[in-house]
Amino acid sequence: MKFLEYTPFDSINLFLDQLNLGDCTIRGNLEAFSCKHTATDRRLSISLEHEILDYSGKSSDSDPSSPVEHLSSRSSRKTLIYLVLTLGHMYPDYDFSAVRAHLFFQEEEMESFKQMIDTYLSDASRQWAATNEGSSLLDSMTKAIDEVIKIRECDIYSYNPDSDGDPVQEKGAIWSFYYFFYNRKLKRVVSFRCYCTSKLSADDFLIGAPSDGEEEDALIDMDI
């Protein structure tokens, strides 16, 4: 995966960089990545592919009703691998090799993303409107994402990690959410990560920390 610089994201990322909301601080970031593998990506992709196939084979032998059947599709496995690799580039010091596939969910449309923005960024949206001639933060984000990756051509995924799979939880986050827009034709992924911390937290930054665990669990139950 290669980080891609796009100016449409600049003003939004600047606005969401340590946004002060009184008792708490919000940090968010839009990023774009190509799906072209680096040497490290290729090695991890092979490892993840083998892990998925190995688990799928064992599961089908022992449990005919296993929910990993959809991962028998190479396209679905590639999508899962791209999402895991994207997380790795978002947080290069954090180990996502043990992320389970059931933590990813495919969203049928943009509505889920819009609801998250409306719910968690309502105060931020008011500040954005006050400093941007009344424009909508959601509309501005949607326009920027569409300009970079063509939303109508994308599969949209959310990532809902447990505490062990979310780097910002170690930083005292009150809430966090992650979305991925994957355009198969463009071979490109746009990610949006956002989290909120209390002013009482000692740490408040977006960079992930290394994982304590080294154990690699099987990737299962991905909703792709």
C-alpha positions in Angstrom: 0.0 0.0 0.0 1.3 3.5 -0.9 0.1 6.7 0.8 -1.4 9.1 -1.7 -1.5 12.8 -1.2 -4.7 14.6 -2.1 -5.4 18.3 -1.5 -9.2 17.8 -1.1 -8.5 16.3 2.3 -6.2 19.0 3.6 -8.7 21.5 5.0 -10.8 18.8 6.7 -7.7 17.1 8.2 -6.4 20.5 9.4 -9.8 21.2 11.0 -10.0 17.8 12.7 -6.4 17.9 14.1 -6.9 18.3 17.8 -10.3 20.0 17.6 -10.9 21.5 21.0 -14.5 21.0 22.2 -14.1 22.1 25.8 -14.0 19.0 28.0 -12.8 16.8 25.1 -10.6 16.8 22.0 -11.5 15.2 18.7 -9.0 14.0 16.2 -9.8 12.8 12.7 -8.0 12.1 9.5 -8.8 11.2 5.9 -6.2 9.3 4.0 -5.9 7.6 0.6 -3.8 4.6 -0.3 -3.1 2.7 -3.5 -3.4 -1.0 -3.4 0.0 -1.5 -4.9 2.0 -3.7 -2.5 5.4 -2.9 -1.0 7.8 -5.7 -0.4 6.6 -5.8 3.3 3.0 -5.8 2.1 3.6 -8.8 -0.2 5.1 -10.8 2.6 2.3 -10.0 5.0 -0.3 -10.7 2.2 1.1 -14.2 1.6 1.0 -14.9 5.3 -2.6 -13.7 5.7 -3.7 -15.6 2.6 -2.3 -18.8 4.0 -3.8 -18.2 7.3 -7.3 -17.6 5.8 -7.1 -20.7 3.6 -5.8 -22.8 6.4 -8.6 -21.8 8.8 -11.3 -22.1 6.0 -10.1 -25.7 5.3 -10.2 -26.7 9.0 -13.5 -25.0 9.5 -15.2 -26.7 6.6 -14.0 -30.1 7.8 -15.2 -29.6 11.3 -18.2 -27.3 10.9 -20.2 -27.3 7.7 -22.2 -24.3 8.9 -19.1 -22.2 9.4 -19.6 -18.5 8.5 -16.2 -18.3 6.8 -17.5 -19.8 3.6 -17.6 -16.4 1.8 -13.8 -16.1 2.3 -13.3 -19.0 -0.2 -13.7 -16.2 -2.8 -10.3 -14.8 -3.7 -11.8 -11.4 -4.2 -13.1 -11.4 -0.6 -9.8 -12.5 0.7 -8.0 -9.8 -1.3 -10.4 -7.2 0.1 -9.8 -8.3 3.7 -6.0 -8.2 3.1 -6.2 -4.7 1.7 -8.1 -3.5 4.7 -5.7 -5.0 7.2 -2.7 -3.6 5.3 -4.4 -0.2 5.3 -4.7 -0.3 9.0 -1.1 -1.2 9.2 -0.1 1.9 7.2 -2.4 4.1 9.3 -0.7 2.9 12.5 2.7 1.6 11.4 3.8 0.9 15.0 0.8 -1.3 15.7 0.5 -5.0 15.0 -2.7 -5.8 13.2 -1.7 -9.4 12.1 -4.1 -10.9 14.7 -7.1 -8.8 13.7 -10.1 -11.0 13.3 -12.2 -10.6 10.1 -15.5 -10.4 11.9 -14.5 -6.9 13.1 -15.0 -5.6 9.6 -18.5 -4.9 8.3 -19.7 -4.1 4.8 -22.1 -1.1 4.8 -24.8 -1.2 2.2 -24.7 2.5 1.6 -23.4 5.9 2.9 -26.2 6.2 5.4 -24.2 4.5 8.2 -21.2 6.9 7.7 -23.5 9.9 7.6 -25.2 8.8 10.9 -21.8 8.5 12.6 -20.8 12.0 11.5 -24.2 13.4 12.6 -24.0 11.6 16.0 -20.4 12.0 17.0 -19.4 15.1 15.2 -22.4 17.3 15.7 -20.4 19.9 17.8 -17.6 19.8 15.3 -20.0 20.3 12.5 -21.3 23.5 14.1 -17.7 24.8 14.5 -17.0 23.9 10.9 -20.1 25.8 9.7 -19.2 28.9 11.8 -15.7 29.1 10.2 -16.7 28.0 6.7 -19.5 30.3 5.7 -22.2 27.9 6.9 -21.1 25.0 4.9 -21.8 21.4 6.1 -18.9 19.3 7.4 -20.6 16.1 6.2 -21.2 17.5 2.7 -17.6 18.8 2.6 -16.3 15.4 3.6 -18.5 13.5 1.2 -17.4 15.8 -1.7 -13.8 15.4 -0.9 -14.0 11.6 -0.6 -16.0 11.4 -3.8 -13.5 13.5 -5.7 -10.7 11.2 -4.7 -12.3 7.7 -5.0 -15.8 8.0 -6.6 -18.1 6.9 -3.8 -20.7 5.3 -6.1 -18.1 2.8 -7.3 -16.9 1.9 -3.8 -17.6 -0.8 -1.3 -17.8 0.8 2.1 -16.6 -1.0 5.2 -16.5 -0.1 8.9 -14.0 -1.5 11.4 -15.4 -2.2 14.9 -12.4 -3.4 16.9 -12.4 -4.7 20.4 -10.1 -3.1 22.9 -7.1 -5.2 21.8 -7.5 -4.2 18.2 -7.9 -0.4 18.6 -4.7 1.6 19.0 -6.5 4.7 20.4 -8.1 2.8 23.2 -4.6 2.7 24.8 -4.7 6.5 24.7 -7.9 6.8 26.7 -10.3 7.3 23.8 -14.0 7.8 24.8 -15.1 6.7 21.4 -13.6 5.9 18.0 -14.8 4.8 14.6 -13.2 3.8 11.3 -14.5 3.7 7.7 -12.9 2.5 4.5 -14.0 3.2 0.9 -12.6 0.7 -1.5 -12.7 1.2 -5.2 -11.8 -2.0 -7.0 -11.4 -0.3 -10.4 -9.1 2.4 -9.2 -7.3 -0.1 -6.8 -7.5 2.6 -4.1 -8.7 2.8 -0.5 -9.7 5.9 1.4 -9.8 5.7 5.1 -11.4 7.9 7.7 -10.5 7.5 11.4 -11.8 9.6 14.2 -11.7 9.5 18.0 -12.4 11.6 21.0 -10.4 11.9 24.3 -11.2 13.6 27.6 -9.0 16.5 28.6 -8.4 14.4 31.7 -6.5 11.8 29.6 -2.8 12.0 29.9 -2.2 11.1 26.2 -4.0 12.6 23.3 -2.5 11.9 19.9 -3.3 9.9 16.8 -0.2 7.7 16.5 -0.8 4.0 17.5 1.4 2.1 19.9 2.9 -1.4 19.5 0.7 -4.3 20.5 1.7 -6.3 23.5 0.7 -9.6 22.0 2.5 -11.5 19.3 -0.1 -14.3 18.8 -1.7 -14.5 15.4 -5.3 -15.5 15.5 -7.3 -16.8 12.5 -9.1 -14.3 10.4 -12.7 -15.3 10.4 -16.3 -14.1 9.9 -15.6 -11.2 7.6 -18.7 -9.5 6.4 -17.6 -8.9 2.8 
